[in-house]
């Protein structure tokens, strides 16, 4: 019998890292546009630091992202 593999949701920080990488924007450009220091961004991207909510808001705004809650049915599927 096959074991069901439950697909865990990707943590928000990992999703944000993926979007930053895929944006094609340099750390310098993100810093100039948001004010989030290049060193802070580099530490976040390497997993050595968390970002403040203010920094997240600025980066999410620059990348034109939107935080959207999962639907109840999506949450229930993950628990099974």
HELIX and SHEET records of a PDB file:
HELIX    1   1 UNK A   12  UNK A   23  1                                  12    
HELIX    2   2 UNK A   27  UNK A   34  1                                   8    
HELIX    3   3 UNK A   38  UNK A   45  1                                   8    
HELIX    4   4 UNK A   53  UNK A   62  1                                  10    
HELIX    5   5 UNK A   72  UNK A   79  1                                   8    
END                                                                             
